[in-house]
Each structure stands twice: as structure tokens, then as C-alpha cells.
């Protein structure tokens, strides 16, 4: 697949986005221009392995974060703006803080970490799904978007087994809330890491280079 751009990782994200837009189904891009996207996954996996080993010896944060400035319980998707105080709770979703998430990653419990922000750095082994937290006012457009997002979830977590931890960049970003809300509607075991990448980084925990796993568009 060919696409103009600068950094290979960002070109790969865009290529994934366009592939999904055209095919209307999950895509996996192997080559963009002359760049082997597989190399991104090798770097991501190796860095994640190293980070997880490092996490085993790091001290735990004193306590999970507390967020006082929140909105009321989430009843619907946010479509107008994705920045601002996030909901106090999300139906069917359990909130997890940095200390609790670190314990999950250290344990034998297999959790799928879903990054819906997809910046250059992410949590170890987190799967970047570009556009997963978007939502639209038009019902038909939003329904098509949700259908494709849930397809990707089924591909990443077959049989809906095991917990999914959804996160974005920080506690005032609605993209993770939207994605968690959608995932929980289908009965999946969903956790919401409200603080996202910024909370993880603030705790002194390691980030790894992001590799795009999927993309969702309307």
C-alpha cells in the first residue's frame, strides 16, 4: 500500500484508516511505501517484553488516582467534543487506576489493553486502534462505526474472553469513555483506565513505541 507522509508509524496509521474506510472491515497493513510495517510490531513486542520485566521490580504507586472533577454517570456517547471532564461512572464498566492496572499486568491474568489515542508512546503490549473512540450524531453513521469497532474487538479478543482495559491520553479525554461504553454494551468484561498515558507516565512507569493494530472509521 502506498501513502504519502513522514514518520513510518504515522503513515501506517493513515494507511490502516484508509484501508478500513474502503473495505469496511478490519485490515492489517504489511508494507507502506518501502517500509515494512512488521518491523513496528517487532520493536513494539520487544520493548513491551522489556517494560513488563522492568515493571516487576518497580515500586507500586501509593494509591490509585482520584478524580473529583467529573460529569454525571454516562448515559450516551459523546459526539460534540471529546475534551472535558469525563463521567463519574460508565454503565457496565469498572474503573481502574494506575496501581490496580499495574497489579493486573504483573499477574497471570491476561488483559487486553486497548489504546484509542494512539500517540507515539503507549503502555506495554497495548493495542492501538485508531479512531476507536469516535462517535457521530448521525445514527446510521454511528451504527456503522460501532459495528466495525466491535468487529475489531472480536478479532482481538476471540470469544469475548478476558478483560479489556480501555484508555486514551488523560483523564479529560472522552475517546476512552466512548470506546469503553460501546464495548460494555455487548457484555464484555471492560475496565476503564481514566488517567491514560499521562497517569501512567506520571507514576514513572515505562512507555513503549506504539504500533498500529487496527483502525475504525464510519
C-alpha positions as CSV (number, residue, x, y, z in Angstrom):
1,X,0.0,0.0,0.0
2,X,1.3,3.5,-0.8
3,X,0.7,6.6,1.2
4,X,2.4,10.0,1.5
5,X,3.7,11.0,4.9
6,X,6.7,11.5,7.2
7,X,7.2,9.2,10.2
8,X,6.6,5.5,9.2
9,X,4.3,4.9,12.2
10,X,2.0,7.8,11.3
11,X,2.0,6.7,7.7
12,X,1.0,3.2,8.8
13,X,-1.9,4.6,10.9
14,X,-3.2,6.5,7.9
15,X,-2.9,3.6,5.6
16,X,-4.8,1.4,8.1
17,X,-7.5,4.1,8.3
18,X,-7.9,4.3,4.5
19,X,-7.9,0.5,4.1
20,X,-10.7,0.2,6.6
21,X,-12.6,3.1,5.0
22,X,-12.5,1.4,1.6
23,X,-13.0,-2.2,2.6
24,X,-15.4,-1.6,5.6
25,X,-13.7,-4.4,7.5
26,X,-10.6,-4.8,9.7
27,X,-7.3,-4.5,7.9
28,X,-3.7,-5.4,8.6
29,X,-1.2,-3.5,6.5
30,X,2.1,-5.3,5.8
31,X,4.0,-2.7,3.8
32,X,3.6,1.1,3.3
33,X,5.6,2.6,0.5
34,X,9.0,0.8,1.1
35,X,8.6,0.5,4.8
36,X,7.9,-2.9,6.4
37,X,5.2,-2.3,9.0
38,X,6.1,-5.7,10.5
39,X,9.2,-4.0,11.9
40,X,7.0,-1.7,14.0
41,X,5.4,-4.8,15.7
42,X,8.8,-6.4,16.3
43,X,10.0,-3.2,18.1
44,X,6.7,-2.9,20.0
45,X,6.8,-6.5,21.2
46,X,10.5,-6.4,22.2
47,X,10.0,-3.1,24.1
48,X,6.9,-4.4,25.7
49,X,8.6,-7.5,26.9
50,X,11.4,-5.4,28.4
51,X,9.0,-3.0,30.0
52,X,7.0,-5.8,31.7
53,X,10.1,-7.2,33.1
54,X,11.1,-3.8,34.5
55,X,7.6,-3.4,36.0
56,X,8.1,-6.4,38.2
57,X,10.9,-4.7,40.1
58,X,9.4,-1.1,40.3
59,X,7.7,0.1,43.5
60,X,3.9,0.3,43.3
61,X,2.2,3.7,43.3
62,X,1.0,4.7,46.7
63,X,-2.7,4.6,45.7
64,X,-5.0,4.7,42.7
65,X,-5.8,8.2,41.4
66,X,-8.9,10.0,42.5
67,X,-10.7,12.4,40.1
68,X,-13.1,14.8,41.8
69,X,-14.0,16.9,38.8
70,X,-16.3,14.6,36.8
71,X,-19.6,14.7,35.0
72,X,-22.6,12.6,36.0
73,X,-23.0,8.9,35.1
74,X,-22.5,8.3,31.4
75,X,-25.8,7.6,29.6
76,X,-24.8,8.2,26.0
77,X,-21.8,8.6,23.7
78,X,-20.1,12.0,23.5
79,X,-20.3,13.3,19.9
80,X,-19.8,17.1,20.0
81,X,-16.4,17.4,21.7
82,X,-14.0,14.8,23.1
83,X,-12.3,17.1,25.6
84,X,-13.6,17.9,29.1
85,X,-14.4,16.3,32.4
86,X,-15.2,12.6,31.9
87,X,-18.2,10.8,33.5
88,X,-18.3,9.7,37.1
89,X,-19.2,6.2,36.0
90,X,-19.9,4.2,32.8
91,X,-22.6,1.5,32.8
92,X,-21.1,-2.0,32.9
93,X,-17.6,-0.7,33.1
94,X,-15.2,-0.9,36.1
95,X,-12.7,1.9,36.6
96,X,-9.1,1.0,37.2
97,X,-6.3,3.2,38.5
98,X,-2.6,3.0,37.9
99,X,-1.8,0.9,41.0
100,X,-4.6,-1.6,40.2
101,X,-3.7,-1.7,36.5
102,X,0.0,-2.4,37.4
103,X,-1.2,-5.3,39.5
104,X,-3.2,-6.7,36.6
105,X,-0.3,-6.5,34.2
106,X,2.0,-8.2,36.8
107,X,-0.4,-11.0,37.5
108,X,-1.0,-14.1,35.3
109,X,-4.4,-12.6,34.3
110,X,-4.5,-11.9,30.6
111,X,-5.9,-8.5,29.9
112,X,-6.1,-6.8,26.5
113,X,-5.0,-3.2,26.7
114,X,-6.8,-1.0,24.1
115,X,-5.2,2.4,23.3
116,X,-7.7,4.7,21.5
117,X,-5.4,7.7,21.5
118,X,-2.5,6.2,19.5
119,X,0.3,8.7,20.1
120,X,3.9,7.8,19.8
121,X,4.2,6.2,23.2
122,X,1.8,3.7,24.8
123,X,1.6,1.1,27.6
124,X,3.4,-2.2,27.3
125,X,1.5,-4.5,24.9
126,X,-1.3,-2.0,24.4
127,X,-3.1,-2.4,21.0
128,X,-3.6,0.9,19.2
129,X,-6.9,1.1,17.4
130,X,-7.0,4.4,15.5
131,X,-10.4,6.2,15.7
132,X,-12.0,3.7,18.1
133,X,-13.3,6.4,20.5
134,X,-15.1,8.5,17.9
135,X,-18.9,8.8,17.9
136,X,-21.2,10.6,15.5
137,X,-24.6,12.5,15.7
138,X,-26.0,10.8,12.6
139,X,-27.4,7.4,13.8
140,X,-26.6,5.5,10.6
141,X,-23.1,6.8,10.5
142,X,-22.5,5.9,14.2
143,X,-24.1,2.5,13.9
144,X,-21.7,1.6,11.0
145,X,-18.7,2.9,13.1
146,X,-19.8,0.8,16.1
147,X,-20.3,-2.3,14.1
148,X,-16.7,-2.1,12.7
149,X,-15.3,-1.3,16.2
150,X,-16.9,-4.4,17.6
151,X,-15.6,-6.4,14.7
152,X,-12.1,-5.4,15.7
153,X,-12.8,-6.2,19.3
154,X,-13.9,-9.7,18.3
155,X,-10.7,-10.2,16.3
156,X,-8.5,-9.0,19.2
157,X,-10.4,-10.9,22.0
158,X,-12.0,-14.0,20.4
159,X,-15.0,-15.4,22.3
160,X,-15.1,-12.2,24.4
161,X,-12.9,-13.9,27.0
162,X,-10.7,-12.0,29.3
163,X,-10.8,-8.4,30.5
164,X,-10.3,-5.4,28.2
165,X,-8.7,-2.2,29.6
166,X,-9.5,0.9,27.5
167,X,-7.5,4.1,27.8
168,X,-6.5,7.3,25.9
169,X,-4.2,10.2,26.7
170,X,-5.5,11.6,30.0
171,X,-8.5,11.9,32.4
172,X,-10.3,14.6,30.4
173,X,-10.5,12.7,27.2
174,X,-13.8,11.2,26.2
175,X,-12.4,8.9,23.5
176,X,-11.7,6.2,26.1
177,X,-15.1,6.7,27.7
178,X,-16.9,6.3,24.4
179,X,-14.9,3.1,23.5
180,X,-15.5,1.6,26.9
181,X,-19.2,2.4,26.7
182,X,-19.5,0.7,23.3
183,X,-17.5,-2.4,24.4
184,X,-19.5,-2.9,27.6
185,X,-22.9,-2.9,25.8
186,X,-22.0,-6.3,24.4
187,X,-21.4,-7.9,27.8
188,X,-17.6,-7.8,27.6
189,X,-15.5,-7.5,30.8
190,X,-14.4,-3.9,30.4
191,X,-12.1,-1.8,32.6
192,X,-11.6,2.0,32.0
193,X,-8.2,3.5,32.8
194,X,-9.4,7.1,33.0
195,X,-5.9,8.6,33.6
196,X,-4.5,7.0,30.5
197,X,-1.0,7.5,29.2
198,X,-0.4,10.7,31.2
199,X,-1.2,9.0,34.5
200,X,1.0,6.0,33.7
201,X,3.9,8.3,32.8
202,X,3.3,10.5,35.9
203,X,3.8,7.3,38.0
204,X,7.2,6.8,36.5
205,X,6.2,3.7,34.6
206,X,7.7,2.9,31.2
207,X,6.1,3.6,27.8
208,X,6.8,1.7,24.6
209,X,6.7,2.8,20.9
210,X,3.2,2.4,19.5
211,X,2.4,0.0,16.7
212,X,-1.0,0.3,14.9
213,X,-3.1,-2.8,15.2
214,X,-6.4,-1.5,13.6
215,X,-8.4,1.5,12.6
216,X,-12.0,2.4,12.7
217,X,-13.9,4.8,10.5
218,X,-17.5,5.5,9.6
